[in-house]
Amino acid sequence: MTSQTAFRLGLLRLTDAAPLIVARELGYFAAENIEASLSVEPSWANIADKLSYGLLDGAMMLPPLALAMQLGLRGSGGPEAIVVPAALSLNGNTVTLSERWAGTVLADGAVSALDSARRFAAAIRGRSEKPVLGVVHTFSTHNLLLRYWLSAGGIDPDRDIAFTVVPPAETADALASGKIDGFCAGAPWGEVAARSNSGFTVATSHAIWNHGTEKVFAIRRRIADEDPGQLQAMLRAVLRAAAYCDDPRNVPSVATILAQENYLRLPAQIISTSLPGAQTHGSEGSSADVSVFFANAANFPWRSHAQWFLAQMQRWGYLGENADLDAATAIFRPDLFAQAASSLGLPVPAASTKTEGYHSADWMLPALPAPILMGSDSFIDGAVFDP
């Protein structure tokens, strides 16, 4: 009997941890002779630190945080480098405001994300006290998407807003207690805030940048270099689990698994609102945004997505002009993904980059052995990003 290889994988209490949790609970890791122990961490800083010092072998990860680690932007440092051989999800975030602000923004019902940003800008204009908005980490998709939304509405994030870091699972409580005026966080925390009537969603990530990468699968580079076979086994398990999570028929199963005490510790009904097939998907003013786990080439580690995040990090002053953007982008490894996907007979995109924001409707992505049906990748302001 072949012995199993043990890997320590980190995650947070978020809907888009589903592929890792399902891979363990439904035996996809075991089928590849991988013994995966899942460690639920309290914050993204914990995950980054543990990856840096080898206390975790891999984790769900924020793409900008993975890039920041490569660029040495985290003070704690650590000797372990990481690579990103796959993505875990697209979309899934909400911009949620307290009743005080949302009441003005949504005064006459649901509005577009662009209109909600403009109304928020009008509501805060001329006030001496800045609204306090929570983000889950400085180097997060949430911070960058929230800033993009604010800017699209005519708000200067650095001048008009006060930001504070709040771990995802604490955002709804922080809003309810009045510590913050709003937040941008992943599902299901916008839904949790809405059900307690402490906050209301005014924009979703699919409306700010549709089908942008939300979470990635980060692995210590040493594993990729020294145990490529085990890495491929892990990737095959994650890809199978992602396909399972993306099937609307599996929503009851996935929600029940995620709801367990050792994972999200929330009612399955709340979690299900952010799973594929939920009725809230795409509707303005919904309190949840739906994660995409497999469709739209969701698991491909797009280097153009990495480049967009880096461009936004530079835009807001997090990166200097001399930052080695090529070295950062290189941690996204489409070659490692391609090997695992090909072994499963899955199509692999023909290029590692694409023009972001160019497609406002469904389109076909060149891939082998067959093209992939893709959805819109529009930005809220109609911008196009050509890497």
N, C-alpha and C positions, 0 to 999 in steps of 0.2 A: 504493500500500500504506500502510495506517495505521500510524504509528510507535507503538511501545509506550511506555507511561509506566512509569518505574522507581520502585519503592518498596522501602525497606529495612525488613525486618520482623524482630523479635527473638523468640527462643524459648529454652527450656531443654531439657535432655535428659530429657524426660518423655513418657509415652504420650499425654497430652492435647495435645501439640503436633501430633498427627496431622493435623487439618484443614488447618493451614498448610503442613505438609510435603507432604501429598498434593496440595493445590491446586497446588503448584509442580511436583512430580515427575510428575503425571499430566496436566498441561497445562491445568488449569482457569483459572489466572491468564492463561496465554498466550492462551487462547480469548477472554478479555476484553481483550486487548491490554495486559495488565499484565506488566511485567517485575519479578518479585519476587526480591530477593536476601535469603536467609535467614541471619541471624547468630545462631549458637549462643553464648549468653552464659553466663558461669560462675555468675551469681547473680541473684536478683531485684533486688538493689540496683543492679546494672549496668544491667538493663533499665530500671528507673525513672529512673536518671540519664541514660541515653542518650535516653529519650523526653523528659525534661524539657528537654534542651538541643538537641533536634532532630537528634540523631545517628541516631535511628531514626524512621521514619514511623509505625510501628505495631508491635504486639507481642502475644503471648499475655501475659496479665496476671492477677495475683491480684485479685479484686474488692475486698478490703479495702485493698490497696495503692493501687489506682486512687482509691478514696475518700479515703485519707489524702493522696494527692498533691493532690487538689482542696482539701482542708482545710488545706494548708500544713504538714502534720505531719512532713515530711521535711526535715532540716536542709540538704541540698544545694540545695534550691529548684530554680530554673530557670525560664526565661520561657515555656515551652511548656505550654499547657493541653491536656488530653486529653478525649475522649468515648468512650463505650462503646456502639457501635451493635449489638453482637451478643455472645452468649456462645459459647464453644467446647465446653464439656463440663459434665456433671454427674457427681457421685460421683468415685471413683477413688483415694481416700486410704486409708491404713492406719495404725493405731496399732500399732507394732511394739516389743516389749520384748526385752531381752537374755534369754538362757537362764536366768539367775539369777532374774529376776522372772517371766518367762513360765512357768517350771516350776511356780511356786506358783499363778499365776492359772489355768493350764490343767492342773492336777494330775490331774483325772479326765476330760480330754478337752475338746472345744470347748464353750464356754458362750456365752450371749447377751452382747452388748456391755455391757448394764447389769450383769449379774453379774460380768463381767470387771473392770469399774470398781470394784465393791464389793469384790471379792477383792484387787485391787491396793491399795485403801484399807486393808484389814485387814493386808496384808503390810507396808505402810510405817508403820503406826501405832506410835508410841512409839519409832521409830528417830531417833537424833540426826542422822544423815547423810541429807540429802535426795537422792532419786534425781535424776539429771540427764537431762532430756529435751530432745531437739533438735527445733526447728521451723525451717522454711525461711526465715521472715521474721517479724518481730513483727506486721506488718500482713498476715497470711496467713489463708486459710481454715483452714490446718492448725493454727495457734496457737489460733484461736477454737474449732474443733471439738474439739481436744485438751482445752482448758479446759472445754468443755461436757461432755465425757465424764468427765473427772476429777470435776467438780462433781456430776454425776449419781450418782457412786459415793460421794459424801460426802467428797471431798478438797477442801481449799482450795488452789487452784493457787499462789496467792501466798505462802502460809505453808508448804506441805508439799513443794513441788517447786522445783527449780532449773532454769531454762530457759536454753538456749543456741541461737544461730542457726547452722545448718549448711546449706549449699547442698544441694539435693536429691540431686545425684549423689555427694555425699560422705557421705551419711547411713549407708549400709551399712558403709563402711570405718570411720567413726567409731565405730559400734557394735561392729564386730569388734575394734577396737583397744582398747576399753574406755574411750574418751573420753566416751561417753554411755551411759546405761542404757536408752534407748529413743528413739523418734522418731515423729513424724507427718509423713508425706511422701506425695507422689503416686506412682503407679505409674510404672515397675516396681520401685521401690527396696525395697518390702517383700518382693517376690518374690526379689530379689537377696539380701537378708539371709537369707531362709528357706533358699535353696538352699546358702548357705555355712554353715548351722546356727549363725549368730551371733545371729539374732533370730527371733521368732515373732509373727505377727499376733494381736492380742487384740481388735481392733475394726476395723470398716471405716466409711468415711464414710457409706455407705448405711444403716448401722445407727444412726449418730449423728443424721444429718439426711438422710433419703432424698430424692434428686433435688434437692439444693441445688446452686446454681451453683458450679462448681469453678474454671474458668478463663474469662476473657472476652477479647474482641478489642478492644484499646484502640488508638485512632488519634489523632494530633495534631488538635486542634480546627481548626487552620488548614486542614487538608485538607478536613474536612467543610464548612467555610464557603466555601472558595475553589475546591475541585474536587469538587463534589457528584457529578458524573457518574462521576469516577474512584473515588470512595468506593463508589458503588453497584456499579460493576464489580467491585471487590474483594469486596464483600459477596456478590454473586452467586456468585463463584468459591468463596468460603469455604463458603457454604451447600451448593453442589453437592458439594464435597469432604467436608463433614460427613456428608451423606447416604450417600456412598460408604463412609466409615469406619464408619458405624453398621450396615452390612449384614454379618451374620455370614459370608456367602459370600465376603466380601473380606478376611477375616482373614489368610490367607496372603500376599496382596499387600501389605496395609498393614504387617504385621509385617516383611516383607522390606525394604520401603522405609525404615521407621523404624530398622531394624538397621544401616543403612549407617554407615560410618566417620565420615562428616561429620555424622551426626545422633546417635542414641543410643549407637552403638558397643557394642551388646549382642546376644546371640543372639536371633534371631527367636522361638525357642521361649519365651524368658522374656517377651518383649514381648507375645506372643499371649495370655498368661494374663490380661491386663487389657483385652483388646479385646472388643467386643460379641460375645456368643455363647459366651464362655469358660465352662467348666463350674463355675468357682468362684463365679460370680455368685450372690449372695444366701446363700451357705452360711456359717454361723458357723464361725470358726476357719480360713477359707481365708487363704492368704498374699497374695492379691491382691484388689483391688476393681476391678470392671469400670467403665470410663468409658462414659458415654452421650454420643453426639455429635450426635444428631438427634431421636430419639424423645422423647416427653414435653415437647415444645416446648423442647428443650434449648438452642436458639440464641436464644431470646427473652431480651432483657435486662430481666428482671423488676425493677421498682423495689421490689417488696416484698422481694426478696432483698437488694437494696442496703440497705433499711431494717433488715432483720434483722442484717446485718453491722454496721451503725452502732450498733444497740442493744447488740450484744455488745461492740463497742469501748467504748461508754460503761460497760457493766457492769464491765469490767476496768480502767477508769480511763485509757483512752487518749484519750478525748474529754472536754472540759470541758462544763459545762452550757450554755454559750453558743455551742457549735459550731453552725454553719449547716448543719443536717442537710438542709434542703430543697435548698440549693445543691449539696451533695454528691450527693444522690439524682438531681438533674437531669442529671448527666453520663451516666446510663443513658438511652439514646435509643431507645425503642421505635418512634418515628416513622421513624427511619432504617432500622431493621430492617424495618418494615412495607412500606416502599417497595420494598426489594430482594425480600422474600418474595413480595409481590403480583405483581411482574414475572415471577416464576418459577411462579406459580400455586399457591403454598404458602399454607396457612391461617395467619391472623394472629389471636392472642388478642384478645378484645374489650375487655380492660381491661389496664392496665399493672401492676396489683397483684392479689394474691390472698391469701386467708388461708392461712398456712403451718402445716403440722402438722395440718390439719383432716381430711385424707383418709388413712384406714388401708388402703384398697383401691383398685382401679382406679376411675377416674371420668372423666367427659367434661367437657372445658374448653370453654366457649363461645368460638367463633372463627368467622371468616369467611374463605372461603365455606363451611366445614364445621367442626364441632367436632373437637377433638383428644383422642385417647385418652391419658389420663395415668395414671401409677402413683402409689403411695402417696407422701405427702410427710411421713411421720411423724417426730417427734423421739424420741430414746431415752427421754425421760422423759414422753412423752405430752403435752407442752406444745403450746399453740396460740398462734401469733403473728398478731395481727390488726393490720395497719398502719393 
